[in-house]
Structure formats: C-alpha cells, structure tokens
Amino acid sequence: MEQISKRLMSWASILEDQTRAQAVMTSTMPFIHPHVALMPDAHLGKGATVGSVIPTVGAIIPAAVGVDIGCGMMAVRTTLHEDDLPEDRGALHAAISRSVPLSAGKYNHRLYSEATQERIAVLEGMDGHGQAEAVAPNWRMQLGSLGSGNHFIEVSLDEDDHVWLFLHSGSRGVGNKLAMKHIRVAQRQCEERWIDLPDKDLAYLVEGEPEFWAYLEALRWAQRFALLNREEMMLRVVDCVESWAGPVEQVEEINCHHNYTVQETHFGKQVWLSRKGAIDAAAGVRGLIPGSMGAASYVVTGKGNPLALDSAPHGAGRSRSRAAARRTFTRADLDSRMRGIEWGRSDAFLDEHPDAYKDIDVVMQDAADLVSVDHTLRQIVNVKGD
C-alpha cells in the first residue's frame, strides 16, 4: 500500500500518471472522510477513477458511483465436473447467445418465464419505479440482457475441474439513463451555487435536499434492477447448460455489486461509501474478481482491511483504451490467446484483448491484504456482446 497523501491510499502497483492525478483530485473534495482508497485495478474514469472507494459525509457524487449503476458479477458453483460436459462447447455458446440478448441496445421481445414476471413485479413495487418508467419505458424488456464492453457470460472450471457459471453485467440502458439524469442535476445545482469544481463530473448532491433523495431512490432501484438482471441471465444460462449437459445442481451462489453507494461506518463516522469499480471485502464477505477475456478469475473472501475501507478490486482494470487496443492487437494474436476457449471469434472483440487490461496476477498480488482466494477459475466458454 502507498499513502499518496493524507486523503489518498493506493493499492495499485500499476498506476498511470493521469489516473493518479484524477484520484488525487477526487480526494481533495471537502466532504471526503477519512480518505479515498484506490484499488489495484484503478484506471481513468468519468469524473472519478474506476477502482476507487470514495467515502463522503453529507453529499454524494453521482459520477463517482458510475453510469452503470449496480454493475457487478454473479457466479454459481455447480455439481457438474468437466468429465460431465459434452465435447461440442460451440453448441452451448450458440444456445446462450440465443437465450440472452447481447450487445448495446439489444433487449428481449417477450418475457422469458414466470420468474421473469416475478422480478418485474418486485421492481414495479419499489420506490424509484416512476423515475425508471420516465427515462426508459421498455426497462422490462431490458431485464435479462447482457450489454457489451467488458460484460460477459462464462462457463469456467475451478482448480478441481468443477463447473462454475459466471457473468458480469449491470443496470443496462435504464440504469445509464438514470445516472446521466442525476449527474446533470448535480452539475446544474453546483453551477447555480457558483461552486468551483476541479472537474464538472465531480458535481455533487447535498444530503437532505430533494434532489439528493431523488437520486438515492433511483440509485437503489437501479442497484436492485442490476442484481435481478444477473439473476435473470443466470436462470437462462442454467437452462442452456441443462439442455446441453444434463441436470444442474447449484451448490453455491455469489452476487455482488461493484458500482454502488451504501451507508457504512468507517473511522468512527457514518459515510456514504461509493464503490466505483470495487467490491465489498468486509471480513468474511464473499466476492468475485474476474480477469480479462481469456485470463483467470477469482472467487474470494474479504479480509476487512480498514484502510481499504473494507473493499477490494473488481477485476483487472484497463491499461489501454479501446481505440489503442484496436490499433495494437491483431485477430491472429487474439485467436492464439483464446485457444482452448469457445468464444465469439470476431474482430469486434479486439478491444477486449487480454493485454488491453492489467495483468490479473499482479492485481491479485496487490490485493493480498484485502482478500483471500477461495477458487481460481479458468474459462472454457466466453460469451460477449460486440
């Protein structure tokens, strides 16, 4: 761990100058208590660094939560073993790709099951439903869709060759629209009050004001949508695996956010803790840290490190922009790196090349005092949206 300043602690051994400067800037906001914790996967983000944990008193910075509210991972350990799986993994990849809408702007055209309707009913009964309806009336059809970028669905094997189902996604278009709406509200309020911000995306909402509670209502709704979205996709993935390999018994389930805000107590004070690209790693809490496409992923248990604000990294973290990755890597290179994994085999995924991300082994070494590793997973099927 490096103490960059009194208000910024860093666990990132790989840290670009721009990312470091952005984190320093965020840490100077007057309502930070006690300090910002920078995770090993930290990289440049909108307003605040992705891979940062930001405790605030009396205010929340919407952009420091992220525009994909509630984004996170879900994993299910099954009783299946590698020996139980058919050889034709392409058939499973195709089935999952048909069952789950992939890519930005893609959504369902019908409800999948009664369980889907039950999840929709939960969301319709929550405060915040009206805000969601106003910005994205088709949010019901978004439930159970993956998205694009670094979101994925994977079938993996652990160190004993047991089968895990693993996926990464968030609150989709509806969550993005809610986030952008409230970021604009925060920016407008700060402008009207002549508040001099080091970055307009560090605009904040003041606790106790109607705009603050409206954002919190939308935030909590979107966080629940994201969690249920992962559950809905996992239901479909399990159905696909059962059709392909036979009955699936689920032994263990982990579902965790990494873009969210929650009230916690740290260093003697109750704060609004925004984890932007970071997971809850309080003592005994299970978590998931995926590597990049083609790299290992980890099932972990938090150690409850107080300086890290009970947090840990959410993945590998980008080391190259998408444009830079497309300029740098070739399809032949990606084919080689993905050997042995059933994947989409498309140039569309060049910007997700493993070397566009930090080395997950280095990230996990940096996180050694944040989490303990329970399982190491290796992919055999990778499904992504382009």
MOCORQUI-V857228 format. One record per pair of residues at least 4 apart in sequence whose ideal C-beta (glycine too) atoms are under 8 Angstrom apart, sorted by the first residue. I is the first residue (numbers start at 1). J is the second residue. D is the distance in Angstrom with one decimal. If there is no record, write none. Layout:
((I	J	D) (I	J	D))
This chain:
((1	9	6.0) (1	10	6.9) (1	11	5.5) (1	307	6.7) (1	308	7.9) (1	369	7.4) (2	9	7.4) (2	10	4.7) (2	11	7.9) (3	8	7.5) (3	9	5.6) (3	10	7.8) (4	8	4.3) (4	9	7.1) (4	10	5.4) (4	20	7.0) (4	23	7.4) (4	24	6.5) (4	38	7.6) (5	24	6.6) (5	27	6.4) (6	35	6.9) (7	27	4.2) (7	28	7.1) (7	32	5.8) (7	34	7.4) (7	35	4.5) (7	36	6.4) (8	23	5.9) (8	24	5.9) (8	27	4.2) (8	35	6.0) (8	36	5.1) (8	38	6.6) (9	35	5.6) (9	36	7.4) (9	37	5.2) (9	38	6.7) (9	307	5.6) (9	308	7.2) (10	15	6.5) (10	20	7.8) (10	23	7.3) (10	37	7.9) (10	38	4.0) (10	42	7.3) (11	37	7.4) (11	38	6.5) (11	39	5.9) (11	40	4.9) (11	308	6.5) (11	313	7.8) (11	366	5.1) (11	367	6.6) (11	369	8.0) (11	370	6.8) (12	19	7.9) (12	38	5.6) (12	39	6.7) (12	40	5.0) (12	41	7.3) (12	42	4.6) (12	51	7.2) (12	366	6.4) (13	40	7.0) (13	362	6.4) (13	365	7.7) (13	366	5.2) (14	40	7.7) (14	319	7.0) (14	358	5.3) (14	359	7.9) (14	362	6.3) (15	19	5.7) (15	20	5.2) (15	38	7.5) (15	42	6.2) (16	20	6.8) (16	43	7.1) (16	44	7.0) (16	319	7.9) (17	21	6.3) (18	22	6.4) (18	44	5.5) (19	23	6.4) (19	42	5.6) (19	43	5.5) (19	44	5.0) (19	49	5.7) (20	24	6.4) (21	25	6.4) (22	26	6.6) (22	44	6.0) (22	45	7.4) (22	48	7.2) (22	49	5.1) (22	199	7.9) (23	27	6.4) (23	36	6.2) (23	38	5.2) (23	42	6.8) (23	48	7.9) (23	49	4.6) (23	52	6.0) (24	28	7.0) (25	198	4.9) (25	199	6.3) (25	202	7.5) (26	32	7.8) (26	36	5.8) (26	47	7.7) (26	48	4.8) (26	49	6.7) (26	52	6.8) (26	54	6.5) (26	61	8.0) (26	64	6.9) (26	202	6.5) (27	32	5.9) (27	35	6.6) (27	36	4.3) (28	32	7.7) (28	198	6.8) (29	56	7.4) (29	61	7.2) (29	202	6.3) (29	204	7.4) (31	56	4.9) (31	57	5.1) (31	58	5.6) (31	59	4.8) (31	204	7.5) (32	36	6.3) (32	54	7.0) (32	55	6.6) (32	56	6.3) (33	55	5.6) (33	56	7.3) (33	57	4.9) (33	266	7.7) (33	267	7.2) (33	269	5.6) (33	271	5.8) (34	55	7.0) (34	266	6.8) (34	267	4.6) (34	269	7.8) (35	55	7.7) (36	52	5.7) (36	53	6.7) (36	54	5.5) (36	55	7.7) (37	52	7.0) (37	53	4.2) (37	278	7.8) (37	307	6.9) (37	308	4.8) (37	309	4.8) (37	311	5.9) (38	42	4.8) (38	49	6.6) (38	51	6.6) (38	52	5.5) (38	53	7.9) (39	51	4.1) (39	52	6.7) (39	53	6.9) (39	277	7.0) (39	278	5.0) (39	308	7.7) (39	311	6.6) (39	312	6.8) (39	313	4.2) (39	314	7.4) (39	317	7.9) (39	367	7.6) (40	51	7.4) (40	313	4.8) (40	317	7.4) (40	358	7.7) (40	362	7.5) (40	363	4.4) (40	364	7.8) (40	366	3.5) (40	367	5.2) (41	50	7.7) (41	51	4.5) (41	277	6.7) (41	313	4.1) (41	314	6.5) (41	315	5.6) (41	316	5.9) (41	317	2.9) (41	358	6.2) (41	363	5.3) (42	49	5.2) (42	50	6.8) (42	51	3.6) (42	52	6.3) (42	277	7.8) (42	317	6.2) (43	49	7.0) (43	50	5.4) (43	51	6.3) (43	317	4.7) (43	318	4.9) (43	319	7.1) (43	358	7.9) (44	49	6.7) (44	50	7.2) (45	49	5.2) (45	50	3.8) (45	51	7.9) (45	52	7.8) (45	66	7.5) (45	276	6.6) (45	277	7.2) (46	63	5.4) (46	66	7.7) (46	67	6.6) (46	201	5.4) (47	61	6.8) (47	63	3.4) (47	64	6.1) (47	199	5.8) (47	200	7.9) (47	201	2.8) (47	202	5.3) (48	52	5.7) (48	54	6.2) (48	61	6.6) (48	63	6.2) (48	64	3.9) (48	201	7.5) (48	202	7.0) (48	274	7.9) (48	276	5.6) (49	276	7.3) (49	277	7.9) (50	66	7.6) (50	276	6.0) (50	277	4.0) (50	317	7.0) (50	318	7.9) (51	276	7.4) (51	277	4.4) (51	278	6.2) (51	313	6.2) (51	314	7.1) (51	317	5.5) (52	64	7.5) (52	276	5.5) (52	277	7.1) (52	278	6.9) (53	273	6.7) (53	274	7.3) (53	275	5.4) (53	276	7.7) (53	278	5.0) (53	308	7.1) (53	309	4.7) (53	311	4.4) (54	61	6.9) (54	64	4.9) (54	273	7.4) (54	274	4.5) (54	276	6.8) (55	264	7.8) (55	266	5.6) (55	271	4.0) (55	272	7.2) (55	273	5.1) (55	274	7.8) (55	309	6.1) (56	60	6.1) (56	61	6.9) (56	204	7.6) (56	271	6.1) (56	272	5.0) (56	274	7.0) (57	269	6.5) (57	270	8.0) (57	271	5.6) (57	272	7.5) (58	206	6.6) (58	207	4.7) (58	208	7.9) (59	204	4.4) (59	205	6.4) (59	206	5.5) (59	207	6.1) (59	212	7.8) (59	272	7.5) (60	64	7.7) (60	65	7.2) (60	204	6.4) (60	205	5.5) (60	207	7.5) (60	212	6.8) (60	215	6.7) (60	216	7.4) (60	261	5.9) (60	272	5.1) (60	274	6.8) (61	65	7.4) (61	186	7.3) (61	202	5.6) (61	203	7.0) (61	204	4.7) (61	274	6.9) (62	179	6.3) (62	182	4.7) (62	183	4.6) (62	186	5.3) (62	203	7.5) (62	204	7.7) (62	205	6.8) (62	215	6.1) (63	67	7.5) (63	179	8.0) (63	183	5.3) (63	186	7.8) (63	201	4.2) (63	202	6.9) (63	203	7.2) (64	202	7.2) (64	274	4.9) (64	276	5.6) (65	69	6.3) (65	179	7.2) (65	219	6.8) (65	259	6.1) (65	260	6.5) (65	261	5.2) (65	274	5.0) (65	276	6.1) (66	71	6.7) (66	179	7.0) (66	259	3.7) (66	276	4.9) (66	277	7.2) (67	175	7.7) (67	176	5.2) (67	179	4.3) (67	180	6.3) (67	183	7.6) (68	170	4.0) (68	171	6.2) (68	172	8.0) (68	175	5.9) (68	176	6.2) (68	179	7.5) (68	226	7.8) (68	259	5.6) (69	170	6.9) (69	171	4.9) (69	175	4.3) (69	176	8.0) (69	178	6.5) (69	179	5.4) (69	218	7.9) (69	219	5.9) (69	222	3.8) (69	223	6.1) (69	226	6.7) (69	259	6.0) (69	260	6.8) (70	170	5.4) (70	171	4.7) (70	175	6.2) (70	222	5.3) (70	223	3.8) (70	224	7.4) (70	225	6.6) (70	226	2.9) (70	227	6.5) (70	257	5.3) (70	259	6.2) (70	260	5.7) (71	168	7.7) (71	169	6.9) (71	170	3.0) (71	171	7.0) (71	175	7.9) (71	226	6.2) (71	257	7.1) (71	258	6.1) (71	259	4.3) (72	168	7.4) (72	169	8.0) (72	170	6.7) (72	226	6.3) (72	227	7.2) (72	230	6.8) (72	255	7.1) (72	256	5.2) (72	257	4.0) (72	258	5.0) (72	259	7.2) (72	260	7.8) (72	279	7.6) (72	314	7.8) (73	166	7.0) (73	167	6.9) (73	168	4.8) (73	230	7.5) (73	254	7.7) (73	255	7.7) (73	256	6.1) (73	258	7.3) (73	288	4.1) (73	290	6.2) (73	314	7.7) (74	166	7.5) (74	167	5.5) (74	230	4.0) (74	231	7.0) (74	233	7.9) (74	234	5.6) (74	253	7.4) (74	254	6.8) (74	255	4.4) (74	256	7.7) (74	288	7.6) (75	164	5.7) (75	165	6.8) (75	166	4.5) (75	167	7.7) (75	253	7.4) (75	254	5.1) (75	288	5.4) (75	299	6.5) (75	377	8.0) (76	164	6.8) (76	165	4.6) (76	166	7.9) (76	234	6.1) (76	238	7.2) (76	250	5.0) (76	252	7.0) (76	253	5.2) (77	158	7.5) (77	162	6.4) (77	163	7.9) (77	164	5.3) (77	250	7.4) (77	251	4.8) (77	252	4.2) (77	253	7.9) (77	375	7.8) (78	162	7.1) (78	163	4.9) (78	164	7.0) (78	165	6.7) (78	241	7.7) (78	248	5.2) (78	249	6.3) (78	250	6.0) (78	251	6.4) (79	162	7.7) (79	248	7.7) (79	249	4.3) (79	251	5.9) (80	84	4.8) (80	85	6.9) (80	162	7.1) (80	163	3.9) (80	241	7.6) (80	245	6.3) (80	246	7.9) (80	248	6.4) (81	161	5.7) (81	162	6.0) (81	163	6.8) (82	157	5.5) (82	161	4.1) (82	162	8.0) (82	163	6.9) (82	380	7.9) (83	161	7.5) (84	163	7.5) (84	245	5.9) (84	246	6.9) (85	89	7.5) (85	163	7.0) (85	244	7.9) (85	245	5.3) (85	380	7.9) (86	91	7.3) (86	244	6.2) (86	245	6.1) (88	92	7.7) (89	93	6.4) (89	155	7.8) (89	342	4.0) (89	380	6.3) (89	381	5.4) (90	94	6.3) (90	342	5.6) (91	95	6.4) (91	244	6.1) (92	96	6.3) (92	155	6.8) (92	240	6.2) (92	241	6.7) (92	244	4.7) (92	245	7.8) (92	342	7.2) (92	381	5.7) (93	97	6.3) (93	342	4.8) (93	343	7.3) (93	344	7.7) (93	381	5.5) (93	383	6.0) (94	98	6.5) (95	99	6.2) (95	240	4.2) (95	243	6.6) (95	244	6.5) (96	100	5.9) (96	153	5.8) (96	236	7.5) (96	237	5.9) (96	240	5.0) (96	381	7.6) (96	383	4.9) (97	102	6.2) (97	344	8.0) (97	383	5.9) (99	236	4.4) (99	237	7.5) (99	239	7.0) (99	240	5.6) (100	144	6.6) (100	145	6.7) (100	146	5.5) (100	153	6.5) (100	233	5.3) (100	236	5.5) (100	237	7.2) (100	383	7.5) (101	106	4.0) (101	107	5.4) (101	108	5.9) (101	144	7.3) (101	145	4.0) (101	146	6.8) (102	106	5.9) (102	145	7.7) (102	146	5.1) (102	147	7.9) (102	148	7.4) (102	383	7.0) (102	384	7.0) (102	385	3.5) (102	386	7.6) (103	146	7.7) (103	147	7.2) (103	148	4.9) (103	385	3.4) (103	386	5.5) (104	147	6.1) (104	148	4.7) (104	385	6.9) (105	173	7.5) (106	145	6.0) (106	146	8.0) (106	385	6.9) (107	138	6.5) (107	141	4.4) (107	142	4.9) (107	145	5.3) (107	173	8.0) (108	112	6.8) (108	141	4.7) (108	142	7.6) (108	143	7.3) (108	144	5.9) (108	145	6.5) (109	141	7.1) (111	116	4.7) (111	117	5.7) (111	120	7.6) (111	140	7.7) (112	116	4.5) (112	144	5.9) (112	232	7.1) (112	235	7.5) (112	236	6.4) (113	117	7.6) (113	235	7.1) (114	118	6.4) (115	119	6.6) (115	232	7.5) (115	235	6.0) (116	120	6.5) (116	143	6.6) (116	144	6.5) (116	232	6.0) (117	121	6.4) (118	122	6.8) (119	123	6.8) (119	143	6.3) (119	228	4.5) (119	231	6.9) (119	232	6.0) (120	124	6.1) (120	140	5.2) (120	143	6.5) (121	125	6.4) (122	126	6.9) (122	224	7.3) (122	228	6.8) (123	129	6.3) (123	132	7.5) (123	139	7.8) (123	143	7.8) (123	221	7.0) (123	224	6.5) (123	225	5.9) (123	228	6.8) (124	129	5.4) (125	129	7.3) (126	220	7.5) (126	221	5.3) (126	224	6.3) (127	217	5.0) (127	220	7.4) (127	221	6.9) (128	132	6.3) (128	217	4.4) (128	218	5.1) (128	219	7.9) (128	220	6.2) (128	221	2.8) (128	222	7.4) (129	133	6.2) (129	221	6.5) (130	134	6.4) (131	135	6.6) (131	178	6.2) (131	181	7.8) (131	214	7.3) (131	217	6.8) (131	218	4.8) (131	221	7.0) (132	136	6.2) (132	139	5.2) (132	174	5.3) (132	178	6.6) (132	218	7.5) (132	221	5.9) (132	222	7.5) (132	225	7.4) (133	137	5.9) (133	139	7.4) (135	174	6.6) (135	177	4.0) (135	178	5.9) (135	181	6.1) (136	142	7.2) (136	173	5.7) (136	174	3.9) (136	177	5.3) (138	142	6.5) (139	143	7.1) (139	172	7.9) (139	173	7.7) (139	174	4.0) (139	225	7.2) (141	145	8.0) (142	172	4.5) (142	173	5.8) (142	174	5.8) (142	229	7.6) (143	225	7.1) (143	228	6.6) (143	229	5.6) (143	232	5.4) (144	229	6.5) (144	232	3.8) (144	233	5.5) (144	235	7.9) (144	236	6.5) (145	169	7.8) (145	172	6.0) (145	229	7.3) (145	233	7.7) (146	151	5.3) (146	152	7.7) (146	153	6.4) (146	167	7.5) (146	169	5.3) (146	233	6.5) (146	383	7.7) (146	384	7.7) (146	385	5.3) (147	151	4.5) (147	169	5.6) (147	170	7.2) (147	172	5.9) (147	385	5.8) (148	384	7.3) (148	385	3.9) (148	386	6.2) (149	352	7.7) (149	385	7.8) (150	168	6.9) (150	292	7.8) (150	293	7.9) (150	315	7.3) (150	352	6.4) (151	167	7.9) (151	168	5.2) (151	169	4.6) (151	170	7.6) (151	384	6.9) (151	385	6.6) (152	166	7.9) (152	167	6.6) (152	168	5.3) (152	290	7.6) (152	293	7.1) (152	382	6.1) (152	383	6.5) (152	384	5.1) (153	165	7.9) (153	166	7.6) (153	167	4.5) (153	233	6.7) (153	237	6.0) (153	382	7.8) (153	383	4.2) (153	384	7.8) (154	165	7.6) (154	166	4.5) (154	167	7.0) (154	290	8.0) (154	297	7.5) (154	377	8.0) (154	379	5.0) (154	381	6.3) (154	382	5.3) (154	383	7.2) (155	163	6.5) (155	164	7.5) (155	165	6.1) (155	166	7.7) (155	241	7.1) (155	379	7.3) (155	380	5.5) (155	381	4.0) (156	163	7.5) (156	164	4.7) (156	165	7.8) (156	166	5.5) (156	297	6.5) (156	377	3.9) (156	378	6.0) (156	379	5.1) (156	380	6.5) (157	161	5.0) (157	162	6.8) (157	163	6.3) (157	164	7.2) (157	377	6.8) (157	378	5.6) (157	380	6.1) (158	162	5.0) (158	164	6.0) (158	299	7.8) (158	375	4.6) (158	376	6.7) (158	377	5.6) (159	375	6.6) (159	376	5.6) (163	241	7.9) (164	299	7.8) (164	375	7.5) (164	377	5.5) (165	234	6.4) (165	237	5.3) (165	238	6.7) (165	241	6.8) (166	288	7.3) (166	290	6.9) (166	297	6.2) (166	377	6.6) (167	230	6.1) (167	233	5.6) (167	234	6.4) (167	237	6.9) (168	290	6.0) (168	315	7.9) (169	226	7.4) (169	229	6.1) (169	230	6.1) (169	233	6.7) (170	175	6.0) (170	226	4.6) (170	229	7.3) (170	259	6.5) (171	175	2.4) (171	176	7.3) (171	178	7.6) (171	222	4.3) (171	223	7.4) (171	225	4.8) (171	226	4.1) (171	229	6.8) (172	176	7.2) (172	225	7.6) (172	226	7.9) (172	229	6.5) (173	177	6.2) (174	178	6.4) (174	222	7.0) (174	225	6.5) (175	179	6.2) (175	222	4.1) (175	225	6.4) (175	226	6.4) (176	180	6.3) (177	181	6.3) (178	182	6.6) (178	218	4.5) (178	219	7.8) (178	221	7.6) (178	222	5.3) (179	183	6.2) (179	222	7.4) (180	184	6.5) (181	185	6.7) (181	218	7.6) (182	186	6.4) (182	205	7.3) (182	211	7.7) (182	214	7.3) (182	215	4.3) (182	218	6.3) (182	219	8.0) (183	187	6.4) (183	201	7.0) (183	203	6.9) (184	188	6.2) (185	189	6.4) (185	205	7.1) (185	211	5.4) (185	214	7.8) (185	215	7.3) (186	190	6.4) (186	203	3.8) (186	204	5.7) (186	205	5.1) (186	211	7.6) (186	215	7.8) (187	191	6.3) (187	200	5.6) (187	201	7.9) (187	203	4.2) (188	192	6.3) (189	193	6.4) (189	203	7.2) (189	205	6.9) (189	206	7.7) (189	211	6.4) (190	195	4.2) (190	197	5.9) (190	200	7.8) (190	203	4.5) (190	204	7.0) (191	195	7.6) (195	203	7.9) (197	202	5.2) (197	203	6.1) (198	202	6.3) (205	209	6.8) (205	211	5.3) (205	212	4.3) (205	215	5.5) (206	211	7.9) (206	212	5.9) (207	212	5.3) (207	272	7.6) (208	212	6.5) (209	213	7.5) (210	214	6.1) (211	215	6.5) (212	216	6.4) (213	217	6.3) (214	218	6.6) (215	219	5.9) (216	220	6.4) (216	261	7.8) (217	221	6.5) (218	222	6.1) (219	223	6.2) (219	260	7.4) (219	261	6.0) (220	224	6.6) (221	225	6.4) (222	226	6.3) (223	227	6.6) (223	257	6.2) (223	260	5.2) (224	228	6.2) (225	229	6.0) (226	230	6.8) (226	257	6.8) (227	231	6.7) (227	255	5.9) (227	257	7.1) (228	232	6.1) (229	233	6.5) (230	234	6.2) (230	255	5.8) (231	235	6.6) (231	255	6.9) (232	236	7.0) (233	237	6.2) (234	238	6.2) (235	239	6.6) (236	240	6.5) (237	241	6.4) (238	242	6.3) (238	248	5.2) (238	250	7.3) (239	243	6.5) (240	244	6.3) (241	245	5.6) (241	248	5.4) (242	246	6.6) (242	247	6.0) (242	248	5.1) (254	286	4.9) (254	287	7.1) (254	288	5.7) (254	299	6.8) (256	279	5.3) (256	280	6.6) (256	286	7.5) (256	287	5.4) (256	288	5.9) (257	275	7.4) (257	279	7.5) (257	280	7.8) (258	275	6.1) (258	277	5.8) (258	278	5.9) (258	279	5.0) (258	314	3.7) (258	315	8.0) (259	275	7.2) (259	276	5.9) (259	277	6.7) (260	274	7.5) (260	275	6.0) (261	272	5.5) (261	273	6.7) (261	274	4.6) (261	275	7.7) (262	272	7.7) (262	273	5.7) (262	275	7.9) (263	270	6.1) (263	271	7.3) (263	272	6.1) (263	273	7.3) (264	270	7.4) (264	271	6.4) (264	273	4.7) (264	309	7.8) (264	310	7.3) (265	269	6.8) (265	270	5.1) (265	271	7.3) (266	271	5.8) (266	273	7.0) (266	306	7.3) (266	309	5.5) (266	310	7.7) (267	306	7.5) (273	309	6.4) (275	279	6.8) (275	280	7.1) (275	311	5.9) (277	313	7.6) (277	314	4.9) (277	315	7.5) (277	317	7.4) (278	311	4.6) (278	312	6.7) (278	313	6.5) (278	314	5.6) (279	287	4.5) (279	288	7.2) (279	289	7.2) (279	311	6.7) (279	312	5.3) (279	313	7.5) (279	314	5.3) (280	285	5.2) (280	287	6.7) (280	302	6.7) (280	310	6.5) (280	311	6.8) (281	285	6.2) (281	287	6.0) (281	300	7.4) (281	302	3.2) (281	303	6.6) (281	304	7.1) (281	305	7.1) (281	308	7.1) (281	310	5.7) (281	311	5.3) (281	312	3.6) (281	370	5.3) (281	371	5.3) (282	302	5.1) (282	304	5.0) (282	310	4.1) (283	302	6.0) (283	303	6.3) (283	304	3.1) (283	310	7.7) (284	301	6.4) (284	302	6.6) (284	304	7.5) (285	301	7.0) (285	302	4.3) (285	310	7.9) (286	299	7.1) (286	300	7.2) (286	301	5.7) (286	302	7.8) (286	374	7.6) (287	299	7.7) (287	300	4.9) (287	301	7.3) (287	302	6.2) (287	312	6.2) (287	371	6.6) (288	297	7.1) (288	298	7.3) (288	299	6.2) (288	300	7.2) (289	297	6.7) (289	298	4.5) (289	300	5.8) (289	312	6.9) (289	313	5.9) (289	314	6.7) (289	315	6.2) (289	360	7.8) (289	363	7.6) (289	364	7.1) (289	367	7.4) (289	371	7.3) (290	297	4.1) (290	298	7.7) (290	315	5.1) (290	316	7.6) (291	295	3.2) (291	296	4.9) (291	297	5.2) (291	298	7.7) (291	315	7.1) (291	316	5.3) (291	354	7.7) (291	357	7.6) (291	360	3.6) (292	315	7.6) (292	316	4.7) (292	352	7.1) (292	353	7.9) (292	354	4.5) (292	356	7.1) (292	357	3.7) (292	360	6.6) (293	338	7.4) (293	343	7.6) (293	349	6.8) (293	352	4.7) (293	353	7.2) (293	354	5.9) (293	382	6.2) (293	384	7.2) (294	337	5.0) (294	338	5.1) (294	341	6.3) (294	354	4.7) (294	379	6.9) (294	382	7.4) (295	316	6.8) (295	354	5.3) (295	357	7.5) (295	360	4.9) (296	360	6.0) (296	361	7.7) (296	376	5.5) (296	377	6.4) (296	378	5.9) (297	360	7.8) (297	376	7.7) (297	377	4.5) (297	379	7.6) (298	360	7.8) (298	364	6.3) (298	371	8.0) (298	373	5.4) (298	374	7.9) (298	375	7.1) (298	376	6.0) (298	377	7.1) (299	373	7.5) (299	374	4.7) (299	375	4.0) (299	377	6.9) (300	312	6.8) (300	371	3.9) (300	372	6.5) (300	373	5.7) (300	374	6.2) (301	371	6.4) (301	372	5.2) (301	374	5.8) (302	310	6.6) (302	312	6.4) (302	370	7.2) (302	371	5.6) (303	369	6.6) (303	370	6.0) (303	371	6.0) (303	372	6.4) (304	310	5.4) (305	310	6.8) (305	311	7.9) (305	369	5.7) (305	370	5.2) (306	310	7.1) (308	312	7.2) (308	369	7.8) (308	370	5.4) (311	370	7.1) (312	367	5.5) (312	370	4.2) (312	371	4.7) (313	317	7.0) (313	363	5.6) (313	366	7.7) (313	367	5.6) (313	370	7.6) (315	357	7.7) (315	360	7.7) (315	363	7.8) (316	357	3.9) (316	358	4.9) (316	359	7.4) (316	360	4.6) (316	363	5.7) (317	357	6.4) (317	358	4.8) (317	363	6.7) (318	356	6.2) (318	357	5.7) (318	358	7.6) (319	355	7.8) (319	356	6.6) (319	357	5.9) (319	358	5.1) (320	324	4.3) (320	325	4.8) (320	328	6.6) (320	355	7.5) (320	356	4.4) (321	325	6.9) (322	326	6.6) (322	351	3.8) (322	356	7.5) (323	327	6.6) (323	351	7.7) (324	328	6.0) (324	356	7.6) (325	329	5.8) (325	350	6.1) (325	351	4.4) (325	352	7.6) (325	353	5.5) (325	355	7.9) (325	356	3.9) (326	350	5.1) (326	351	5.4) (328	353	7.8) (328	355	7.7) (328	356	7.9) (329	333	5.4) (329	334	6.2) (329	350	5.3) (329	353	4.4) (329	355	6.7) (329	356	7.3) (330	334	7.1) (330	350	7.8) (331	335	6.2) (331	347	5.3) (331	350	6.8) (332	336	6.6) (333	337	6.5) (333	353	7.2) (334	338	6.1) (334	349	6.7) (334	350	6.2) (334	353	5.5) (335	339	7.2) (335	345	7.5) (337	353	7.1) (337	354	5.5) (337	355	8.0) (338	343	5.2) (338	382	7.4) (340	380	7.5) (341	379	5.1) (341	380	6.2) (341	381	7.0) (341	382	5.5) (342	380	6.7) (342	381	4.6) (342	382	7.1) (343	349	7.4) (343	381	7.6) (343	382	4.4) (343	383	7.7) (343	384	7.5) (344	348	7.3) (344	349	6.1) (344	382	7.6) (344	383	7.2) (344	384	6.0) (344	386	7.2) (346	386	6.1) (348	386	3.4) (349	353	7.6) (349	384	6.2) (349	386	6.7) (351	356	6.3) (352	356	6.6) (352	384	6.7) (358	362	6.2) (358	363	5.6) (359	363	6.9) (360	364	6.2) (361	365	6.5) (362	366	6.4) (363	367	6.3) (364	368	7.3) (364	373	7.0) (367	371	5.5))
